[in-house]
Amino acid sequence: MSVRLRRLLTLAGSITGAVLVALDGTVLTVAQPTLQRDLHASFVQVQWTSTGYLIAVAGLLVFAGRLGDRYGHQRLFALGILGFALTSAGIGLAPGIGWAIGLRVAQGVCGALLQPATLGMLRATYPRDQLGMPIALRTSAIGLSAAAGPVIGGALVAHLGWRAVFFLTVLPAFVTGVVALAVRVPVGTSDAMGAPDVRDGSDGPGASDSSDSSGVPGSSVTPAPPRSLPAGTTGTSLAARLDLPGAGLLAVTLLSLVHTLVTLPDTGWTVVTVTGAVIAAAACAAFLRQERRTAHPLVPLGFLGSPPVAAALAVLLSASAAMFGALFVGTYFLQDVLALDPLQSALRALPLAVMMVLGAPVAAVLQRRHGARRTTMVAMTLVVVGILVLSSLDRAASAPVICGGFLLLGAGFGTVMVTATAVIVRQAPVEHAGVAGGLQQTAMNIGPMLGVALATMLMTLTAPASAGTEPAVGGPHRTPEAFTSAMGITLPALASLAVLGALAAAALPRRSRRAGASPPSTRTARDGRERTGTTTRTAGAGE
């Protein structure tokens, strides 16, 4: 199989996996009311079909990425997406709510296996300087699924019932898994999976990338050894290499954090939520101590603590928290204050998804020309301005103004997803690509929950009930007037969170050197001999 065909199939698999996960979440939201009635479940039980999935995903993402680094991203992706197909079919056949919750937790485990692999496969298949557009196409597809999910889910539920929502993903997931098993990416290869190619500036084995500006020890690596277990390897040595204590502590940290963020909007600061926050903090401290002491850390602290990676994760966390928090508040504003039906509300917010789809490829081009730092800072500015536009809305707001706010928000967030993700994946050595993907996915899972929890608390604190007025069911507000007033406080607070992300973006890499400007690089061959050459790059070829 040619390298070009392998890359295309890998890109198709990466996009399909990301889309199926995104589509599953959006269509489930539409199907939950019907599922609740059909299975005679309580509201809390139905919420656990989402909460159980989120907890399983968040706790396993980074460890699943490490498993991909150890055994091959293609294998983990195939296992995850085939499991996703089986659990989807099982949920569609579930006889009761208990089965649905249990299978959703199992589906979360499968989602954790495949999500980091969608980025790890790209890092292992494409040269560093060609990663921008594949990541942009993946982002566009996610935006498209977010826009199409409610429409597809609504049509399926209306005509075929809620079970059809889960059967929707079975066939494409199964086909993608079979193709992933057939298309094998060699494990332990470096950029471009071959010798250095000076003509296109791709990185060869062990190439030193002077334009990375990562500051990460070991970012220029010799080819990784084969990942198969050598003869005589024991279970003890395997466990040490996989850092099971670190994986357990990180899982406890994320599980406690996610549970706290999910329950906080409904219960407020209770003994349970405070205890969860304390456990998360203590487990995080123990995890960092474990990673410093072990010889085979789950997350190399040199990589995690490097300025570009830390900044990119902070940008993703703040941008996703601000965007999803604003979207949460904006949805209630459209339906409960302006009294729009769900379809009309979706049409007002549609520019957000459209700009994510159309803007992601443009973001890849802008990043190549102007660098990650400048592109991300401008994008975060768009996020801030978009949220401030939404914060100024009232009952007399016109459709163009509403659409304009969502348009700015989508353009900025779509660009941030492309640039920050590209920085994380590019900075990672190939042998840590899965961990890099797991960290990126963790930020993208924690951020929205943080944003929604923060928005709900602020709306509750700043929108007190009027005399004799009861809160709307499921709404974080009391009256339309009180909601509008609280929105004017909550959304600027979320915009301030996005401003912090813009400040963090200052640590991202600048635009890379022009062709011919790179200093000589030293490459270490497999036999230990040193070869000196000059790395030739096109303008803006890498980060």
C-alpha positions, 0 to 999 in steps of 0.5 A: 500500500502506498504512503499516500493511500495509507495517509488518506485511509488513516485520515478518514478513520480519524475523522470518522471516529471523532465524528461518531463520538461527537454525533453520539453526544448530540443526538443523545440529548435529543433522544433522552426525553423519549428514552425516559418515557419509554423505559419508565426512568427518573430524570436522575437515571436518564442523566446518568446515561450522560454522566456515566459516559463522561466519567468513564471517558475522562478517567481513561483518556490519558492511560488509553493514549499511553496504551496506544503508544505502547501497542499501536494507535491503530490497534487501540482505535480498532478495538475502541471503535468496534466496541463503540459499535457493539455498545451502541447496538446494545443500548438500542436493544436495552430492556431497561434503564439499568442496562442503558446506563451500564452500556453507556459506561462501557461505551465511555471506555471504548470512547476513551480508547479511540479518541486519543488514537484519532490524533495519535494515528495522524501524528504517526502517519503525517510529517510534522509540517503537514499535520495542520490540514488533517487536524483542520479537516477533523475539526471541521467534521466535528463542527459539522456533526455538532450542527447536524446531530440535533437535526438527525436525532430529532428526525430519527426520534420522531419517525423511528423512536429513540433506539434508532439514534443508537443504531445510527452509528453501528454500521459506520463504526463497524466498517471503520474498525474493520478498515483500521485492522486492515490498514496498519501503520508501522509502530515505532516509526518517526515523522513521515515513516521514512528517511528524511526528505529534504525536498518537502521539509519532512522530518526524518528519523531523529531529525532535530526540529529547530523551529519547534521552540518546544524546550522539551528534552528529547523532542528530537528522538531516534526511532523508537524501538519495536513495541512488541514485548521482548522474550522474557518480559514479565508482568511486573516489568510491563506494569512498571512501563505502563505506570499503573500507579500513575494511571490509577491516581490520574483516574481518581483525580479526573473521576472526582473532578468530573463528578464534582463538576457534573453534580455541582450545578444541581446540588451546589457546594455540599459535603459531597461536592466539597469532598470530591474537590478535595479528593481531586486535589489530593490525588492530583498532588500524589499523581505529580509526585508519582510522575517525578519519581517513576522511571516510566511516567505515564505523562512525561513532566518534561513534555507536560511542563513545556511552555508550548504544551502547557499553554496549548492545554490552557487555551483549550481548557479556557476556550472550551469552558467559555464557549460551552458556558456561553452556549448553555446560557444562550440556549436558555435565553433563546428558548425561555426569554425570547420564547423561540422553539428548539428549531428556531433556536438552533437556526439562531445558533447555526452560525457557530457550527458553520464557522467551525466547519468553514473556518478550520481549514482557513485556520490551518493556513493562517497558522502556517503563515502567521504562526500559532501564537498570533493566530490563537491570540486573534482567535481568542479575541474573537471568542471574547468579542462573541461572548460580549455580544451575546451578553448585551442581548435583551428581549428586543435583540434582533436575529442578525445580532444574535447570529453575529455573536454566535458567528464570532464565537464559532470562528474563534473557537474553531480556530483555537481547536485547530491551532492549539491541537496542532501545537500539542500533537506537533510538540509530542515525540512520536512515542508520546503521541497517544499521551498528547492526544489523551491530554488534548481530549481531556482538556476538551472534556473537562472544559465544557463541564467547567464552563457549564458549572460556572455558568449555572452557579453564576446565573443562580447567584445573580438571578434571585427569584422574584416574589411569588415566582417559581423557577422554570423547570430545568432552567438556571433562572427565575423570570425573563428579566432576572435572567437577562440581568444575570446573563449580563454578569455571567457572560462577561465572567466567561469572557474573562476566562477566555481572556486568560486563555488569550494571555496563555497563548502568548507562550505558543510558538511564533512563526517558524523560520524561513527556508534556509534560515535553520541552523545545521541539525545533528542526526544520530543514526541507529549505529550511534554514528553522527551525521551532520546536515542542514534541515531545509524547510519551507516558510512557516513549515512547522511549529 
